[in-house]
Amino acid sequence: MIAGVSRSAQTVCWCAVLVLLFGMWLSSELIYASRICPTRVRTVADHLRRFGAPQFVHEVQHDGSTFYEFTGSQPSLLALPSSPPAYIYDSQGRLVTWCSDPGDQPAFRQSWRRTITLPLDKDAVKRLVAAL
């Protein structure tokens, strides 16, 4: 107990601190969700304009076809996803699907199995975009 401060005042202060921390975490989650959502992203070119270059590009096999998984970044400090978002593009460069947190959604990873991690630098991204 802090000298000169009533127990009820201390309780109110601690509750205010907890509510503030919860509010900071919640707002961070909401900001993160809005930043990773592929609003108006339909193609790889749209992706690059909206998100910049991906951290990784993985070749993915699904139903006998080849797709490309772009792994995004985790831009928010307090948001705690188990893995970065994943965006799946077909061989024509069109967005097929995406997942905000593949680490928490095993069905996504089972459907979209990575086969190859492609080397990534600015030139490699340009070549991939040109090929799609």
N, C-alpha and C positions, 0 to 999 in steps of 0.2 A: 504494500500500500504506500502511495506517495504521501508524504507528510503534507497536511493542510488541504488535501483534496478528498472529498467524500468518496465513499465506496461506489455510490451510484453514479457519480460523475466519471469515475475511472471506467466503470462498466460501459457507460455511454461512449466514452472515447475509444475504447477497444472495439466496440460494435461499429463505430464510425470507420475505424481503420480497416476492419474486415470487409465492410460494405464497399469502401473505396478500392481495396485490392480486388474484390470480386468484380467491381465495375470496370477496372482497368483490364482485367483478364478477359471479360466478356467483350469489351470494345475491341480489344486486340484480335480476338477470334473473328468478330464480325468484319473488321478491316481486312484480315487475312482472307476470309472467304470471298469478299468482294474483289480482292486483287488477283486471286487465282481463277476466278470464274471466267470461262472463255466467251464472254458476251461479245457478239459480233465477230467472233473468230470462226471462219469457215475453211480456211486454207493455211498451209504452212506460211505463206507470205503474210497473212493476217496475224498469225502467231508471232512471227518475228517483229512485226510492228507493235503488237500489244505487249509482248513479254520480253522481247529481245532474244538473243541466242539461248537455247536450252543448255542446262548444265551437262546433260548426257543425251545421246541418241542411241536407242536400242532397236535392233531389228527384231520384229515380233512375228511369229507364225500363228495364224488363226484360220481354221477351216481350210487349210491348204493354200492360203494366200499370204503374201508378205505385207506387213504393215510396219510403221515406224512409231516408236514411242519416244516422245520428247519429255524429258524429266525437267520439271520446273524448279524454281527456287522457293525457299521459305522466307518471304520478306518480312514477316512480323516477329518482333522480339518475344512477345509473351504467348503467342499461339504455339501450341505444342503438338502438331500432328506427328504421327509415328514415321511418316515418310513424306517426301515432297510430292506435289501433284504430278499426274501423268496424263499426257494427251496423246491419243492414238490417231495417226494419219494413214490413209490408204496410199497405194502406189501412185495415185494421181495427185497426192498432196492435199486431199480433203479431210477435214476433221471427221472422224468416225464416232469417237466417244472420248470421255475423259473421266478421271477419278480424282477427287480432292485428296484422298489419303489411301493409296493402295495398300499400305501396311495394315490398315484396319479393315480391309475388305478383301479377304482371301479369294472370293469368287472372281474378282477382277483379275488377280494375278493368275488364277487357274485358267481363265479364258484367254488371257493375253500373255502367253509365256514368252519371255525374252530368249532369243537365241544367240544374238551377237551384240556386243557393245561396240558401236562404231567410234573410231578415233574422231575427236572433235576439236577443230580449230576454226577460225573464221573462213578459211578457204574451203574446208570440208563442208561447212554449213552452206556456203554459196554453191558448191557442186551438188549437194543434196537437193537444194531448192531448185536448181536448174534441171536436175534429173526428174523431179516430180512434176 
